[in-house]
Structures are given as C-alpha cells and as structure tokens.
Amino acid sequence: MSSAVSPLALPFPELPAIGGVTLRVARARYKTWDRCDLTYAELAPGTAVAGVTTQSRCPSPEVEWCRRALVLGNARALVVNAGNSNAFTGDRGRAAVEAIAARTAGHLGCMPSDVFVASTGVIGVPLPIDRAEAGLDAAFVAEPCDWRAATETIGTTDTFAKAAVTRAVVDGRTVTLVGIIKGSGMIAPDMATMLGFIFTDAAVEAPFLQRALSAANAASFSCITVDSDTSTSDTVLAFATGTAGNAPLAADDSDGADAFRAALADLCLQLAHLVVRDGEGASKFIRIDVTGAESDRSAHRVAMSVANSPLVKTAIAGEDANWGRVVMAVGKAGEAAERDRLAIRFGNTQVAEGGLAVSGYDEAPVAAHLKGQDVEIGVDLGMGEGRATVWTCDLTHGYISINADYRS
C-alpha cells in the first residue's frame, strides 16, 4: 500500500464478520518489503462460488485455474498473493498455482479444485514456490485477522484499503454481503480489471450466484476505467457460505432473489467506484453519461471512448472546460453519431448542441464545476434510446511518476 493516500479516498467501513469465513494473513516476502503479502480465507464446507475473469488473451495461470474450478461451483479456500502477478511465466507459473492449491487442499482435506488462487503485481516473474508454501504454512497457524488487514494485504499500488457492505432480506432472514477489492492502475474493464472478493452468508446455489454476479459486473466493474489498460490477472469471485440459514436461492423468482441481486449489484458498484477513486495519481472522480445512442452497447462504447481519452482526462485534471475534446472522443468511438445532433454538458450546464456552442455560453459555471472533486460529463447523441454510464478519473503527473517507478 502506498503512503500517499488518494485525495478521493473514502474511509474504511465497519464490516461485520461473515459466518463460514475465517481470514488470515502472512508474510511470504514476494518482494523486499516488510509487510504481509499473502491473504488466506478459509471457507465453510458447502460454500458456493461464482466468478468473472479477464478477457485478456494473455491471462495468468491463476486466472486459468479459477476458470476451470468455477465450473464445479464449490469452494473451501481463497489464496491471494501480492507483489507478483505470476503472469507470463509458462510452466513455472502453472506449477506455482498447482503447488499452492495442493498445499492448501492438503491442509483442509479438500480437493485442489476447491482452492481459488489469485496473484497481483509485476508481470513476467515466476511466483517462487518455496516462498508461497512457507507463506501458506505461516498463514495456516496465524491468528484470524479482520477485514482491513486482509484488504491491505492484497494491495499493491493502492493508496487506501477498499471495502463495502450491503444487506438483503432473503426467505425472511437478513443476509450480509461484504466485498474487498484492490486496484489502482492497469484499470480498463474487459470484465473487471482488478482483484475483488465478495463473501456472503446467504445460501445461494452456484448457477444463480453466477447469473447474479455476471449481471452486477456488467453494470459496475465493466463500467470503470483508469488508464485503458486491461490486466492479465483480473478476477472477481463471490463466495456464499450458506450460514444465514435461508432456503437456498436457486431460481430467479425465489423468495428474496430480487433483493439479493440488488444488494450484490449495489456492492459491486460501490467497490468499482472505490477503484476509480484510487486511480493512480487521480484528483477527480468523473461520471460520464451517454444518452440518445442507437443501442445501450453503442452508448457504452462512446462513453468508454470519452473516459479513456488522455486529452479529455488531462483537460479535467487542468480544470479546463475544453468540450471540443469530448466531441473528438465521441467521433473516434466508431459508433453511430451525427455532429449536428450532438449535445454536451458539464455538470448541469449545457455547453454545446446542434454541432455548435450554445447561444450565450458562459464558461464560468463549468469552470466552477471542474474545480470540484466530482465531475459529470453528459453526451446526448440524438440517435435513439440507448444509454450508458461509466466512471473514470483524471490523468495527472502522478500517474507517470507511479508507473515510471513501478518495478523499483
């Protein structure tokens, strides 16, 4: 975790324990730092799991392992390594994941496929098996820790610990959902660009949990970007221990299904926003709304074009009301757009419509809006009913400083 906290940081929330989840951390010493860098979550027998992973064509061995294990729908443990992504490491990387799963399974007396593994950090350096196994052995006997310790342990360039909690009533019982997440740079969703882990005491069958998580992801993690770069290691996993005692959620019309889906969607959106708020070097939290597109998919692509534009992001960093850069980003998106129907606003101020600046345009309220930490950009294409919202941050000198020094 970085010592310089993002100006957009939010306080770490009070998080309740989740039945069937025991957290421990340890020092595997993947880098020359004096901090815990291995998080181990032991899960109750019968825990269901769902997940979404990166669409990168160069995924890590951990991502490939999780994809295969997710098909079975069962989980007994999660192991997260920080400081080394183990990506692009060939057979040595795969051997490390297999060793971690085997050692954890031996400790718990479960199948290796019940153990989920994620790693984050530098690409191209094989995860040292001896350090991983020593770290696991230390974690197995460590005292249980709280959510904050587990969250801080999975961080890399993160500047603050990020977590959220929601609740829902399912089958007459209140169930709790807690999520922890890491992510600051290499953030451009092609699924979800970070590591995120969700735990709930609700009883949920794996197929239902997968449908709910996939839907939540589409409206949250897949709607954020920091720098347009998709990680090799993106993984979001949801674990349902069933200790709340509700009748298991299985069908989409089950008692409490809508409430659970809404709580999960809310949790994912909170976590996604926290990642943007910790964007490397960020000073502005930016919301981009696109309406009037030919389809929701088209609107999403236009919104991401604006959100990923270095020129738009640097203008916001400089508090420059340069709406022409938004026009540029819309035009390059490759989606249906017509200049003379386009309308743009900053905050509540309409700045352009019909291919022109609005009559009597006064830049003062826009400049005032851009001085705040929360910035809104609205784009209406005037083509149809499609709409989308995405979130990003500005691009500052801080981003360059952090990434120029990343491996040191």
C-alpha positions in Angstrom: 0.0 0.0 0.0 1.3 3.5 -0.9 1.9 6.0 1.9 0.4 8.9 -0.1 -3.4 8.5 0.1 -5.6 9.5 -2.8 -7.5 12.8 -2.2 -10.6 10.9 -3.4 -10.2 8.2 -0.7 -13.2 7.1 1.4 -13.0 5.8 5.0 -12.8 2.1 5.5 -16.3 1.0 6.6 -17.2 -1.1 9.6 -17.6 -4.6 8.4 -19.3 -7.5 10.2 -17.9 -11.0 10.3 -19.4 -13.4 7.8 -20.3 -16.8 9.1 -18.2 -19.5 7.4 -15.3 -17.1 6.5 -12.0 -17.1 8.5 -9.3 -14.7 7.3 -5.6 -14.9 8.0 -2.6 -13.1 6.6 1.1 -13.8 6.4 4.5 -12.6 5.1 5.5 -14.7 2.0 8.1 -11.9 1.2 7.4 -11.9 -2.6 9.2 -8.5 -2.6 11.8 -6.8 -0.4 9.1 -5.2 1.8 8.2 -5.7 5.5 4.5 -6.3 5.2 2.0 -9.1 4.9 1.6 -10.1 1.2 -0.5 -13.3 1.4 -4.2 -13.4 2.3 -5.8 -16.7 3.1 -9.6 -17.1 3.5 -10.8 -20.4 4.8 -14.4 -21.1 3.8 -17.0 -23.4 5.3 -17.8 -26.8 3.6 -20.6 -26.3 1.2 -19.6 -22.8 0.1 -20.8 -21.9 -3.4 -18.6 -19.8 -5.7 -19.1 -17.7 -8.9 -16.7 -15.5 -10.7 -15.7 -13.4 -13.7 -12.2 -13.1 -15.1 -10.2 -11.0 -17.5 -10.8 -11.2 -21.2 -7.1 -10.6 -21.8 -5.6 -13.1 -24.3 -2.6 -13.3 -22.0 -4.2 -14.4 -18.8 -2.2 -15.5 -15.7 -2.1 -19.2 -14.6 -4.2 -18.2 -11.7 -7.0 -16.9 -14.0 -6.9 -20.2 -15.9 -7.0 -22.2 -12.7 -10.0 -20.2 -11.4 -11.9 -20.6 -14.7 -11.6 -24.4 -14.6 -12.6 -24.5 -10.9 -15.5 -22.2 -11.3 -17.3 -24.8 -13.4 -17.6 -27.1 -10.4 -19.1 -24.3 -8.2 -17.6 -25.3 -4.9 -15.0 -23.5 -2.7 -13.1 -24.2 0.5 -10.4 -21.5 0.4 -9.0 -18.4 -1.3 -5.3 -17.6 -1.5 -4.2 -14.1 -2.8 -0.6 -13.2 -3.4 0.5 -9.6 -3.7 3.7 -8.3 -5.3 4.0 -10.9 -8.1 1.3 -11.5 -10.7 2.8 -14.7 -11.8 1.6 -13.9 -15.3 3.5 -14.7 -18.5 5.6 -17.3 -16.6 4.9 -20.5 -18.5 5.1 -23.9 -16.8 6.8 -22.5 -13.8 3.9 -20.2 -13.1 1.4 -23.0 -13.6 3.4 -25.2 -11.2 3.3 -22.5 -8.6 -0.5 -22.3 -8.7 -0.8 -26.1 -8.6 1.5 -26.2 -5.6 -0.5 -23.5 -3.7 -3.8 -25.4 -4.4 -2.3 -28.7 -3.4 -0.8 -27.5 -0.1 -4.0 -25.7 0.8 -6.1 -28.7 -0.1 -3.9 -30.9 2.0 -4.3 -28.7 5.0 -8.1 -28.6 4.6 -8.6 -32.1 3.4 -10.4 -31.0 0.3 -9.9 -31.2 -3.5 -7.4 -28.8 -5.0 -10.2 -27.5 -7.3 -11.9 -26.2 -4.2 -9.0 -23.8 -3.7 -9.1 -20.5 -5.6 -5.9 -18.6 -6.2 -5.2 -15.0 -7.3 -2.0 -13.0 -7.7 -1.2 -9.4 -8.4 2.0 -7.4 -9.1 4.8 -7.5 -11.6 4.3 -9.5 -14.8 6.9 -11.9 -16.1 8.5 -13.1 -12.8 7.6 -16.7 -11.8 6.0 -16.9 -8.3 8.6 -18.6 -6.1 7.1 -21.8 -4.9 9.2 -22.0 -1.8 8.1 -18.6 -0.6 4.4 -19.3 -1.4 4.5 -22.6 0.5 6.3 -21.0 3.5 3.8 -18.2 3.5 0.9 -20.6 3.4 2.3 -22.6 6.3 2.6 -19.3 8.3 -1.0 -18.4 7.4 -2.4 -21.7 8.4 -1.3 -21.2 12.0 -1.7 -17.4 12.2 -4.4 -15.8 14.3 -7.6 -14.8 12.4 -7.5 -11.2 11.2 -10.1 -8.6 10.4 -11.3 -7.4 7.0 -9.0 -4.4 7.0 -5.8 -6.5 7.4 -7.0 -8.8 4.7 -7.7 -5.9 2.4 -4.4 -4.1 3.0 -2.5 -7.3 2.3 -3.9 -7.8 -1.2 -2.9 -4.2 -2.2 0.0 -3.1 -4.5 0.0 0.5 -5.7 -3.3 1.0 -3.8 -3.3 4.1 -1.5 -6.2 3.1 0.7 -8.0 -0.1 1.7 -11.2 -0.5 -0.2 -14.3 -2.5 1.0 -18.1 -2.3 1.2 -21.0 -4.0 2.8 -24.7 -4.4 1.9 -27.6 -6.5 3.2 -30.8 -8.1 1.9 -33.8 -10.0 3.3 -33.9 -13.5 1.8 -36.5 -16.0 2.8 -37.3 -13.9 5.9 -33.7 -13.7 7.0 -31.3 -10.8 6.8 -28.2 -11.8 4.8 -25.0 -9.8 4.7 -22.6 -9.3 1.8 -19.0 -7.9 2.3 -16.6 -7.1 -0.5 -12.9 -6.2 -0.5 -11.0 -5.1 -3.6 -7.7 -3.9 -4.9 -7.0 -1.9 -7.9 -5.4 1.4 -8.8 -3.7 1.2 -12.2 -3.9 -1.1 -15.2 -7.7 -0.5 -15.0 -9.8 -0.8 -18.1 -12.6 -3.3 -17.8 -12.8 -6.1 -20.2 -14.7 -7.8 -17.4 -13.3 -6.3 -14.3 -9.7 -5.0 -14.0 -8.6 -5.7 -10.5 -8.9 -8.4 -7.8 -12.2 -8.3 -6.0 -13.6 -10.8 -3.5 -17.2 -10.9 -2.2 -18.4 -13.0 0.7 -21.9 -13.6 1.9 -23.6 -15.8 4.5 -26.6 -16.3 2.2 -27.3 -19.8 0.9 -27.1 -19.5 -2.8 -26.7 -22.2 -5.5 -23.7 -21.6 -7.7 -25.6 -21.2 -11.0 -27.9 -18.4 -9.5 -24.8 -16.8 -7.9 -23.1 -16.8 -11.3 -26.0 -15.2 -13.1 -26.3 -12.5 -10.4 -22.6 -11.7 -10.4 -22.4 -11.5 -14.2 -25.3 -9.1 -14.2 -23.8 -7.0 -11.4 -20.4 -6.9 -13.1 -21.9 -5.6 -16.4 -23.1 -2.5 -14.7 -20.2 -1.9 -12.3 -16.7 -3.3 -12.9 -17.2 -3.3 -16.7 -18.1 0.4 -16.5 -14.9 1.8 -15.0 -11.6 2.8 -16.4 -8.4 4.5 -15.1 -5.9 4.1 -17.9 -7.4 1.9 -20.7 -5.1 -1.0 -19.9 -6.6 -4.4 -19.2 -4.8 -6.6 -16.7 -3.7 -10.2 -17.2 -4.9 -11.1 -13.8 -8.4 -9.6 -13.4 -10.6 -11.8 -11.1 -13.8 -11.2 -9.2 -15.0 -14.0 -7.1 -18.1 -14.3 -5.0 -18.4 -16.9 -2.2 -21.7 -17.9 -0.5 -21.2 -19.9 2.7 -24.9 -20.5 3.4 -24.6 -20.0 7.2 -27.5 -17.5 7.3 -29.9 -20.4 7.1 -32.2 -19.2 4.3 -33.7 -21.5 1.8 -31.0 -21.7 -0.9 -31.5 -19.2 -3.8 -31.8 -21.2 -6.9 -34.4 -19.8 -9.3 -34.7 -16.2 -10.5 -38.1 -16.0 -8.9 -37.1 -17.4 -5.5 -38.1 -15.6 -2.3 -35.6 -12.8 -1.9 -33.9 -13.3 -5.3 -34.5 -9.7 -6.4 -33.3 -8.3 -3.1 -30.2 -10.4 -3.2 -29.4 -9.4 -6.8 -30.0 -5.7 -5.9 -27.7 -5.9 -2.9 -25.0 -7.6 -4.9 -25.3 -5.1 -7.7 -25.0 -2.2 -5.1 -22.0 -3.8 -3.5 -20.2 -4.3 -6.8 -20.9 -0.6 -7.8 -19.5 0.6 -4.5 -16.4 -1.4 -5.0 -16.0 -0.3 -8.6 -16.2 3.3 -7.6 -13.6 2.8 -4.9 -11.1 1.6 -7.6 -11.7 4.7 -9.7 -11.2 6.9 -6.6 -7.8 5.2 -6.1 -6.8 5.6 -9.7 -3.1 6.2 -9.8 -2.5 9.9 -9.4 -6.2 10.7 -9.6 -7.6 14.0 -8.3 -11.1 14.0 -9.9 -13.8 11.3 -9.9 -15.6 11.6 -13.3 -19.0 10.3 -14.3 -19.9 10.1 -18.0 -23.5 9.7 -19.1 -24.3 9.0 -22.7 -27.9 9.0 -23.9 -29.5 9.1 -27.3 -27.4 6.3 -28.8 -28.6 3.7 -31.2 -28.3 1.0 -28.5 -27.0 0.6 -24.9 -23.9 -1.2 -26.3 -23.2 1.7 -28.6 -23.7 4.2 -25.8 -21.2 2.2 -23.6 -18.6 2.3 -26.4 -19.0 6.0 -26.8 -18.8 6.6 -23.0 -15.6 4.5 -22.7 -14.1 6.4 -25.6 -14.6 9.6 -23.7 -13.5 8.1 -20.4 -10.3 6.7 -21.9 -9.3 9.8 -23.8 -6.0 11.2 -22.5 -7.0 14.6 -23.8 -10.3 14.6 -22.0 -8.7 13.3 -18.8 -5.8 15.8 -18.9 -8.3 18.7 -19.5 -10.3 17.7 -16.5 -7.0 17.5 -14.5 -6.2 21.0 -15.5 -9.8 22.1 -14.8 -10.1 23.2 -18.5 -13.6 23.3 -19.9 -12.4 22.1 -23.3 -15.6 20.4 -24.6 -14.1 20.1 -28.0 -12.1 17.2 -26.7 -15.3 15.4 -25.8 -16.5 15.9 -29.4 -13.3 14.3 -30.5 -13.7 11.3 -28.3 -17.3 10.8 -29.4 -16.2 11.0 -33.1 -13.4 8.4 -32.7 -15.6 5.8 -30.9 -16.6 4.2 -34.2 -20.3 4.3 -33.3 -23.2 6.0 -35.0 -23.1 9.7 -34.3 -24.1 12.8 -36.2 -22.3 16.1 -35.5 -25.4 18.3 -35.8 -27.4 16.2 -33.3 -24.7 16.1 -30.7 -25.3 17.8 -27.3 -22.7 18.1 -24.4 -23.0 19.2 -20.9 -20.6 19.6 -17.9 -22.4 19.3 -14.6 -25.8 20.9 -15.1 -24.5 23.4 -17.7 -25.3 22.7 -21.4 -22.2 23.7 -23.4 -23.0 22.5 -26.9 -25.8 21.3 -29.0 -26.7 21.0 -32.7 -23.0 21.0 -33.6 -22.4 24.4 -32.0 -21.6 26.0 -28.7 -24.9 27.0 -27.1 -26.0 30.6 -27.6 -24.7 32.9 -24.9 -22.5 30.1 -23.5 -20.9 31.2 -20.2 -17.8 29.1 -19.2 -17.8 30.4 -15.6 -20.2 27.7 -14.1 -18.4 25.0 -16.0 -15.1 26.2 -14.6 -16.5 26.2 -11.1 -17.8 22.7 -11.6 -14.4 21.4 -12.7 -12.8 22.8 -9.6 -14.6 20.2 -7.5 -13.5 16.6 -7.0 -16.7 15.1 -8.6 -17.1 15.9 -12.3 -20.0 15.0 -14.5 -20.0 15.0 -18.4 -23.2 14.4 -20.3 -23.3 13.4 -24.0 -26.6 13.1 -25.9 -26.2 11.7 -29.5 -29.8 12.3 -30.5 -29.9 9.0 -32.4 -32.1 6.6 -30.3 -32.9 5.3 -26.9 -29.5 3.7 -25.9 -27.8 4.9 -22.7 -24.9 4.1 -20.5 -22.9 5.4 -17.6 -19.2 4.9 -16.9 -16.8 6.2 -14.3 -13.2 7.3 -14.6 -10.7 9.7 -13.2 -8.4 12.4 -14.5 -4.8 11.9 -15.7 -2.1 13.7 -13.8 1.6 13.8 -13.5 1.2 11.5 -10.5 0.2 8.6 -12.9 3.5 9.0 -14.7 5.6 9.1 -11.5 3.9 6.0 -10.1 4.3 3.9 -13.2 7.8 5.1 -14.1 9.0 3.6 -10.7 6.6 0.6 -10.5 9.3 -2.2 -10.5 11.7 -0.4 -8.2 
